[in-house]
Amino acid sequence: MEEKVSKEIKKKGYQIFNENKIKKDFETGKRIHFLVEGDSETHSVIFDKEKNEFICDCKFSTLKEGMCSHVYAAKLIKEKTRD
């Protein structure tokens, strides 16, 4: 089931993606690591290939508020660079 994402999160995620404020840092057999420029700091987003889930180190994500704009941007770049 797809996680519901607010319009504001989608808007911020697209903005991060469109302004090239996200890059794939490196990839291992189990994870893809992204660096995302936030409003005040750079965040680390990790995609766990085995669990098929994203994790972000921002306060929004760590407080279990749902998907953040950093993860949404990482999803966009992951879709764009899919083999």
Phi and psi in radians as a Rosetta constraint file:
Dihedral C 1 N 2 CA 2 C 2 CIRCULARHARMONIC -1.279 0.35
Dihedral N 2 CA 2 C 2 N 3 CIRCULARHARMONIC 2.319 0.35
Dihedral C 2 N 3 CA 3 C 3 CIRCULARHARMONIC -1.227 0.35
Dihedral N 3 CA 3 C 3 N 4 CIRCULARHARMONIC 2.378 0.35
Dihedral C 3 N 4 CA 4 C 4 CIRCULARHARMONIC -1.253 0.35
Dihedral N 4 CA 4 C 4 N 5 CIRCULARHARMONIC 2.382 0.35
Dihedral C 4 N 5 CA 5 C 5 CIRCULARHARMONIC -2.220 0.35
Dihedral N 5 CA 5 C 5 N 6 CIRCULARHARMONIC 2.275 0.35
Dihedral C 5 N 6 CA 6 C 6 CIRCULARHARMONIC -1.184 0.35
Dihedral N 6 CA 6 C 6 N 7 CIRCULARHARMONIC 2.759 0.35
Dihedral C 6 N 7 CA 7 C 7 CIRCULARHARMONIC -1.062 0.35
Dihedral N 7 CA 7 C 7 N 8 CIRCULARHARMONIC -0.650 0.35
Dihedral C 7 N 8 CA 8 C 8 CIRCULARHARMONIC -1.120 0.35
Dihedral N 8 CA 8 C 8 N 9 CIRCULARHARMONIC -0.761 0.35
Dihedral C 8 N 9 CA 9 C 9 CIRCULARHARMONIC -1.120 0.35
Dihedral N 9 CA 9 C 9 N 10 CIRCULARHARMONIC -0.778 0.35
Dihedral C 9 N 10 CA 10 C 10 CIRCULARHARMONIC -1.049 0.35
Dihedral N 10 CA 10 C 10 N 11 CIRCULARHARMONIC -0.782 0.35
Dihedral C 10 N 11 CA 11 C 11 CIRCULARHARMONIC -1.056 0.35
Dihedral N 11 CA 11 C 11 N 12 CIRCULARHARMONIC -0.827 0.35
Dihedral C 11 N 12 CA 12 C 12 CIRCULARHARMONIC -1.143 0.35
Dihedral N 12 CA 12 C 12 N 13 CIRCULARHARMONIC -0.674 0.35
Dihedral C 12 N 13 CA 13 C 13 CIRCULARHARMONIC -1.112 0.35
Dihedral N 13 CA 13 C 13 N 14 CIRCULARHARMONIC -0.776 0.35
Dihedral C 13 N 14 CA 14 C 14 CIRCULARHARMONIC -1.093 0.35
Dihedral N 14 CA 14 C 14 N 15 CIRCULARHARMONIC -0.692 0.35
Dihedral C 14 N 15 CA 15 C 15 CIRCULARHARMONIC -1.094 0.35
Dihedral N 15 CA 15 C 15 N 16 CIRCULARHARMONIC -0.797 0.35
Dihedral C 15 N 16 CA 16 C 16 CIRCULARHARMONIC -1.018 0.35
Dihedral N 16 CA 16 C 16 N 17 CIRCULARHARMONIC -0.808 0.35
Dihedral C 16 N 17 CA 17 C 17 CIRCULARHARMONIC -1.109 0.35
Dihedral N 17 CA 17 C 17 N 18 CIRCULARHARMONIC -0.866 0.35
Dihedral C 17 N 18 CA 18 C 18 CIRCULARHARMONIC -1.188 0.35
Dihedral N 18 CA 18 C 18 N 19 CIRCULARHARMONIC -0.483 0.35
Dihedral C 18 N 19 CA 19 C 19 CIRCULARHARMONIC -1.604 0.35
Dihedral N 19 CA 19 C 19 N 20 CIRCULARHARMONIC 0.188 0.35
Dihedral C 19 N 20 CA 20 C 20 CIRCULARHARMONIC 0.943 0.35
Dihedral N 20 CA 20 C 20 N 21 CIRCULARHARMONIC 0.717 0.35
Dihedral C 20 N 21 CA 21 C 21 CIRCULARHARMONIC -1.672 0.35
Dihedral N 21 CA 21 C 21 N 22 CIRCULARHARMONIC 0.313 0.35
Dihedral C 21 N 22 CA 22 C 22 CIRCULARHARMONIC -2.382 0.35
Dihedral N 22 CA 22 C 22 N 23 CIRCULARHARMONIC 2.451 0.35
Dihedral C 22 N 23 CA 23 C 23 CIRCULARHARMONIC -2.518 0.35
Dihedral N 23 CA 23 C 23 N 24 CIRCULARHARMONIC 2.603 0.35
Dihedral C 23 N 24 CA 24 C 24 CIRCULARHARMONIC -1.328 0.35
Dihedral N 24 CA 24 C 24 N 25 CIRCULARHARMONIC 2.098 0.35
Dihedral C 24 N 25 CA 25 C 25 CIRCULARHARMONIC -1.393 0.35
Dihedral N 25 CA 25 C 25 N 26 CIRCULARHARMONIC -0.981 0.35
Dihedral C 25 N 26 CA 26 C 26 CIRCULARHARMONIC -2.856 0.35
Dihedral N 26 CA 26 C 26 N 27 CIRCULARHARMONIC 2.920 0.35
Dihedral C 26 N 27 CA 27 C 27 CIRCULARHARMONIC -2.369 0.35
Dihedral N 27 CA 27 C 27 N 28 CIRCULARHARMONIC 2.429 0.35
Dihedral C 27 N 28 CA 28 C 28 CIRCULARHARMONIC -2.062 0.35
Dihedral N 28 CA 28 C 28 N 29 CIRCULARHARMONIC -3.083 0.35
Dihedral C 28 N 29 CA 29 C 29 CIRCULARHARMONIC -1.131 0.35
Dihedral N 29 CA 29 C 29 N 30 CIRCULARHARMONIC -0.441 0.35
Dihedral C 29 N 30 CA 30 C 30 CIRCULARHARMONIC -1.935 0.35
Dihedral N 30 CA 30 C 30 N 31 CIRCULARHARMONIC -0.350 0.35
Dihedral C 30 N 31 CA 31 C 31 CIRCULARHARMONIC -2.487 0.35
Dihedral N 31 CA 31 C 31 N 32 CIRCULARHARMONIC 2.707 0.35
Dihedral C 31 N 32 CA 32 C 32 CIRCULARHARMONIC -2.076 0.35
Dihedral N 32 CA 32 C 32 N 33 CIRCULARHARMONIC 2.255 0.35
Dihedral C 32 N 33 CA 33 C 33 CIRCULARHARMONIC -1.880 0.35
Dihedral N 33 CA 33 C 33 N 34 CIRCULARHARMONIC 2.263 0.35
Dihedral C 33 N 34 CA 34 C 34 CIRCULARHARMONIC -2.076 0.35
Dihedral N 34 CA 34 C 34 N 35 CIRCULARHARMONIC 2.597 0.35
Dihedral C 34 N 35 CA 35 C 35 CIRCULARHARMONIC -1.963 0.35
Dihedral N 35 CA 35 C 35 N 36 CIRCULARHARMONIC 2.259 0.35
Dihedral C 35 N 36 CA 36 C 36 CIRCULARHARMONIC -2.207 0.35
Dihedral N 36 CA 36 C 36 N 37 CIRCULARHARMONIC 2.158 0.35
Dihedral C 36 N 37 CA 37 C 37 CIRCULARHARMONIC -1.316 0.35
Dihedral N 37 CA 37 C 37 N 38 CIRCULARHARMONIC 2.031 0.35
Dihedral C 37 N 38 CA 38 C 38 CIRCULARHARMONIC -1.621 0.35
Dihedral N 38 CA 38 C 38 N 39 CIRCULARHARMONIC -2.986 0.35
Dihedral C 38 N 39 CA 39 C 39 CIRCULARHARMONIC -1.149 0.35
Dihedral N 39 CA 39 C 39 N 40 CIRCULARHARMONIC -0.630 0.35
Dihedral C 39 N 40 CA 40 C 40 CIRCULARHARMONIC -2.226 0.35
Dihedral N 40 CA 40 C 40 N 41 CIRCULARHARMONIC -0.188 0.35
Dihedral C 40 N 41 CA 41 C 41 CIRCULARHARMONIC -2.743 0.35
Dihedral N 41 CA 41 C 41 N 42 CIRCULARHARMONIC 2.922 0.35
Dihedral C 41 N 42 CA 42 C 42 CIRCULARHARMONIC -1.601 0.35
Dihedral N 42 CA 42 C 42 N 43 CIRCULARHARMONIC 2.328 0.35
Dihedral C 42 N 43 CA 43 C 43 CIRCULARHARMONIC -1.886 0.35
Dihedral N 43 CA 43 C 43 N 44 CIRCULARHARMONIC 2.689 0.35
Dihedral C 43 N 44 CA 44 C 44 CIRCULARHARMONIC -1.833 0.35
Dihedral N 44 CA 44 C 44 N 45 CIRCULARHARMONIC 2.170 0.35
Dihedral C 44 N 45 CA 45 C 45 CIRCULARHARMONIC -2.062 0.35
Dihedral N 45 CA 45 C 45 N 46 CIRCULARHARMONIC 2.298 0.35
Dihedral C 45 N 46 CA 46 C 46 CIRCULARHARMONIC -2.105 0.35
Dihedral N 46 CA 46 C 46 N 47 CIRCULARHARMONIC 2.305 0.35
Dihedral C 46 N 47 CA 47 C 47 CIRCULARHARMONIC -1.800 0.35
Dihedral N 47 CA 47 C 47 N 48 CIRCULARHARMONIC 2.072 0.35
Dihedral C 47 N 48 CA 48 C 48 CIRCULARHARMONIC -1.549 0.35
Dihedral N 48 CA 48 C 48 N 49 CIRCULARHARMONIC 1.938 0.35
Dihedral C 48 N 49 CA 49 C 49 CIRCULARHARMONIC -1.150 0.35
Dihedral N 49 CA 49 C 49 N 50 CIRCULARHARMONIC -0.632 0.35
Dihedral C 49 N 50 CA 50 C 50 CIRCULARHARMONIC -1.240 0.35
Dihedral N 50 CA 50 C 50 N 51 CIRCULARHARMONIC -0.703 0.35
Dihedral C 50 N 51 CA 51 C 51 CIRCULARHARMONIC -1.564 0.35
Dihedral N 51 CA 51 C 51 N 52 CIRCULARHARMONIC -0.181 0.35
Dihedral C 51 N 52 CA 52 C 52 CIRCULARHARMONIC 0.950 0.35
Dihedral N 52 CA 52 C 52 N 53 CIRCULARHARMONIC 0.854 0.35
Dihedral C 52 N 53 CA 53 C 53 CIRCULARHARMONIC -2.514 0.35
Dihedral N 53 CA 53 C 53 N 54 CIRCULARHARMONIC 2.698 0.35
Dihedral C 53 N 54 CA 54 C 54 CIRCULARHARMONIC -1.783 0.35
Dihedral N 54 CA 54 C 54 N 55 CIRCULARHARMONIC 2.579 0.35
Dihedral C 54 N 55 CA 55 C 55 CIRCULARHARMONIC -2.333 0.35
Dihedral N 55 CA 55 C 55 N 56 CIRCULARHARMONIC 2.340 0.35
Dihedral C 55 N 56 CA 56 C 56 CIRCULARHARMONIC -2.146 0.35
Dihedral N 56 CA 56 C 56 N 57 CIRCULARHARMONIC 2.622 0.35
Dihedral C 56 N 57 CA 57 C 57 CIRCULARHARMONIC -1.607 0.35
Dihedral N 57 CA 57 C 57 N 58 CIRCULARHARMONIC 0.124 0.35
Dihedral C 57 N 58 CA 58 C 58 CIRCULARHARMONIC -1.302 0.35
Dihedral N 58 CA 58 C 58 N 59 CIRCULARHARMONIC 2.798 0.35
Dihedral C 58 N 59 CA 59 C 59 CIRCULARHARMONIC -1.066 0.35
Dihedral N 59 CA 59 C 59 N 60 CIRCULARHARMONIC -0.692 0.35
Dihedral C 59 N 60 CA 60 C 60 CIRCULARHARMONIC -0.996 0.35
Dihedral N 60 CA 60 C 60 N 61 CIRCULARHARMONIC -0.848 0.35
Dihedral C 60 N 61 CA 61 C 61 CIRCULARHARMONIC -1.191 0.35
Dihedral N 61 CA 61 C 61 N 62 CIRCULARHARMONIC -0.771 0.35
Dihedral C 61 N 62 CA 62 C 62 CIRCULARHARMONIC -1.203 0.35
Dihedral N 62 CA 62 C 62 N 63 CIRCULARHARMONIC -0.372 0.35
Dihedral C 62 N 63 CA 63 C 63 CIRCULARHARMONIC -1.519 0.35
Dihedral N 63 CA 63 C 63 N 64 CIRCULARHARMONIC 0.152 0.35
Dihedral C 63 N 64 CA 64 C 64 CIRCULARHARMONIC 1.055 0.35
Dihedral N 64 CA 64 C 64 N 65 CIRCULARHARMONIC 0.672 0.35
Dihedral C 64 N 65 CA 65 C 65 CIRCULARHARMONIC -1.461 0.35
Dihedral N 65 CA 65 C 65 N 66 CIRCULARHARMONIC -0.069 0.35
Dihedral C 65 N 66 CA 66 C 66 CIRCULARHARMONIC 1.963 0.35
Dihedral N 66 CA 66 C 66 N 67 CIRCULARHARMONIC -2.916 0.35
Dihedral C 66 N 67 CA 67 C 67 CIRCULARHARMONIC -1.214 0.35
Dihedral N 67 CA 67 C 67 N 68 CIRCULARHARMONIC 2.321 0.35
Dihedral C 67 N 68 CA 68 C 68 CIRCULARHARMONIC -1.667 0.35
Dihedral N 68 CA 68 C 68 N 69 CIRCULARHARMONIC 2.969 0.35
Dihedral C 68 N 69 CA 69 C 69 CIRCULARHARMONIC -1.162 0.35
Dihedral N 69 CA 69 C 69 N 70 CIRCULARHARMONIC -0.490 0.35
Dihedral C 69 N 70 CA 70 C 70 CIRCULARHARMONIC -1.162 0.35
Dihedral N 70 CA 70 C 70 N 71 CIRCULARHARMONIC -0.759 0.35
Dihedral C 70 N 71 CA 71 C 71 CIRCULARHARMONIC -1.164 0.35
Dihedral N 71 CA 71 C 71 N 72 CIRCULARHARMONIC -0.711 0.35
Dihedral C 71 N 72 CA 72 C 72 CIRCULARHARMONIC -1.064 0.35
Dihedral N 72 CA 72 C 72 N 73 CIRCULARHARMONIC -0.745 0.35
Dihedral C 72 N 73 CA 73 C 73 CIRCULARHARMONIC -1.113 0.35
Dihedral N 73 CA 73 C 73 N 74 CIRCULARHARMONIC -0.695 0.35
Dihedral C 73 N 74 CA 74 C 74 CIRCULARHARMONIC -1.112 0.35
Dihedral N 74 CA 74 C 74 N 75 CIRCULARHARMONIC -0.674 0.35
Dihedral C 74 N 75 CA 75 C 75 CIRCULARHARMONIC -1.068 0.35
Dihedral N 75 CA 75 C 75 N 76 CIRCULARHARMONIC -0.732 0.35
Dihedral C 75 N 76 CA 76 C 76 CIRCULARHARMONIC -1.092 0.35
Dihedral N 76 CA 76 C 76 N 77 CIRCULARHARMONIC -0.798 0.35
Dihedral C 76 N 77 CA 77 C 77 CIRCULARHARMONIC -1.219 0.35
Dihedral N 77 CA 77 C 77 N 78 CIRCULARHARMONIC -0.597 0.35
Dihedral C 77 N 78 CA 78 C 78 CIRCULARHARMONIC -1.134 0.35
Dihedral N 78 CA 78 C 78 N 79 CIRCULARHARMONIC -0.725 0.35
Dihedral C 78 N 79 CA 79 C 79 CIRCULARHARMONIC -1.125 0.35
Dihedral N 79 CA 79 C 79 N 80 CIRCULARHARMONIC -0.702 0.35
Dihedral C 79 N 80 CA 80 C 80 CIRCULARHARMONIC -1.150 0.35
Dihedral N 80 CA 80 C 80 N 81 CIRCULARHARMONIC -0.629 0.35
Dihedral C 80 N 81 CA 81 C 81 CIRCULARHARMONIC -1.719 0.35
Dihedral N 81 CA 81 C 81 N 82 CIRCULARHARMONIC 0.191 0.35
Dihedral C 81 N 82 CA 82 C 82 CIRCULARHARMONIC -1.109 0.35
Dihedral N 82 CA 82 C 82 N 83 CIRCULARHARMONIC 2.416 0.35
